[in-house]
């Protein structure tokens, strides 16, 4: 079994201007980068190159690019943390477009969630995403880091008001993601997954 650090993608699912995702992503990325067993890579769906790539998928799959595109970047990873808001009881359309576009790269890999929103803290978005990722043959993890009324959870500099409990929640999520990531990577190394 490979002992190399797991390559984990933190996928920022919102592309809205003025989004709160940056505050959540900055905090969670810093927590994740404290670990030596994980190689953290951020994939922001609002990156101009990714937005352009996804816009092309509305008509037809684009020709291969000279630089690695979204599907190639996702394929190279061992697991994922999806940061998602809840918009109108659901997750962002940009995230659905990205999931469908990448398609097979999710297979036999773990997906965990960091959600945020109002009273529900993004939980309804996460429950919908579990169904979508199951169809992609991905393994979604039970524990979620969720921010209810997220604007009350962080100060103006993006620091959490209660760092200990959410830090512990992030640690639990990352521990589970590391276990599943190692286990599924070993399985893929032993026998390639076919859907």
C-alpha positions, 0 to 999 in steps of 0.5 A, spaced: 500 500 500 502 506 498 504 511 504 505 517 500 500 523 503 493 522 500 492 528 495 485 531 497 482 536 493 478 542 497 472 544 492 469 550 493 462 549 490 459 557 490 461 561 484 457 567 486 460 574 487 461 576 494 460 569 496 461 567 504 465 560 501 472 564 501 471 565 509 469 557 510 474 555 505 480 559 508 479 556 515 478 549 513 484 549 508 488 552 514 486 546 518 487 541 513 494 543 511 496 542 519 496 535 517 502 531 514 498 525 511 494 530 507 497 533 500 491 539 500 489 542 493 484 547 492 479 547 486 475 553 486 470 553 481 470 560 480 477 560 477 476 563 471 479 557 467 474 553 470 468 557 469 470 558 462 471 550 461 464 549 465 461 554 460 463 550 454 460 544 457 453 547 456 454 546 448 459 540 448 465 537 451 471 541 450 477 539 446 483 537 450 486 543 453 494 544 453 494 545 461 490 540 466 483 541 466 478 540 471 477 533 470 484 531 470 485 535 476 480 531 480 482 525 477 489 526 480 486 526 487 485 521 492 479 524 496 475 530 496 472 535 501 466 539 498 465 546 501 457 548 499 452 553 501 445 552 501 441 556 496 433 555 496 434 548 500 439 546 495 446 546 492 449 551 487 448 549 480 455 550 478 457 544 483 452 540 479 455 542 473 462 540 475 460 534 478 456 531 472 462 534 467 468 530 471 463 524 471 468 518 472 474 521 476 469 521 482 469 513 482 471 509 488 474 515 492 471 518 498 467 525 498 466 529 505 462 536 506 463 542 509 456 546 509 454 553 511 447 557 510 442 559 515 438 555 520 439 548 516 447 550 516 447 547 509 445 540 511 439 540 505 444 541 500 449 535 503 443 530 503 442 532 496 449 531 494 450 524 497 445 522 492 448 525 486 455 522 489 452 515 490 450 515 482 458 517 481 460 511 485 463 515 490 463 514 497 460 519 502 462 520 509 457 521 514 460 526 519 459 533 516 462 540 518 456 545 518 455 552 519 448 554 521 447 562 521 454 562 518 455 570 518 455 569 526 460 564 526 466 568 524 469 575 526 471 580 521 478 577 519 475 570 518 477 567 525 471 562 528 468 565 534 468 558 537 475 555 534 475 549 539 468 545 537 469 546 530 476 545 530 474 538 533 469 537 528 474 538 522 479 533 525 474 528 525 472 529 518 479 529 516 480 523 520 475 519 517 477 522 510 484 519 511 481 512 513 477 512 507 482 515 502 487 510 504 483 504 504 480 506 497 487 508 494 489 501 496 483 498 493 484 501 486 492 500 486 490 492 487 484 492 482 482 498 478 475 500 479 470 499 474 463 501 474 
